[in-house]
Amino acid sequence: MQQSEVLRHVIGILTQACEWQRLLEEDVARDDIDKEADVVTALLNETLPSVRVPSDANAVEIAQIIGQELGDAIQQLAGAFTVAFVTLAEVHDAGRQDVTSADVLRELALRAEGFDDTDDA
C-alpha cells in the first residue's frame, strides 16, 4: 500500500478518535460509541495485509511468517502515526488556537500525496 494511503487511513482513525472524545464529553451512551469502533477496525483491515499460515506451522514458523508479512505494514502505520503526531504537536506547541485538531488532520490529509509513495503492498 502506498504511504500516502496509509497516512490517510491513520488520519481517518485519528479523526474518528476525535469524534469519540467529543461524544464522551457530551455524555453520549458508551454503547453508541462502541458501535462506531467498526470504522477503526475496517481502516486497520484495509491497511494490514492478510496473512496465510500453514496449518502445520509451528510457533517459530508462525512468528516468522507474521513478522515477514506484517513488518512493513506495521512500519508504515508507525510512520504515519508519527507524522500525524508530530504535525499535531507542532500546532499545539506553537500555541495556535485558531485551528482545531480536525483542521490540522484535514490539512495533513490534503498534503498526504506529497509523502513517500513507494509501493510496499
Secondary structure, DSSP 8 states (H G I E B T S, - for coil): -BHHHHHHHHHHHHHHHHHHHHHHHTT--HHHHHHTHHHHHHHHHHHS------TT--HHHHHHHHHHHHHHHHHHHHHHHHHHHHHHHHHHHTT--SS-HHHHHHHHHHHGGGS---B--
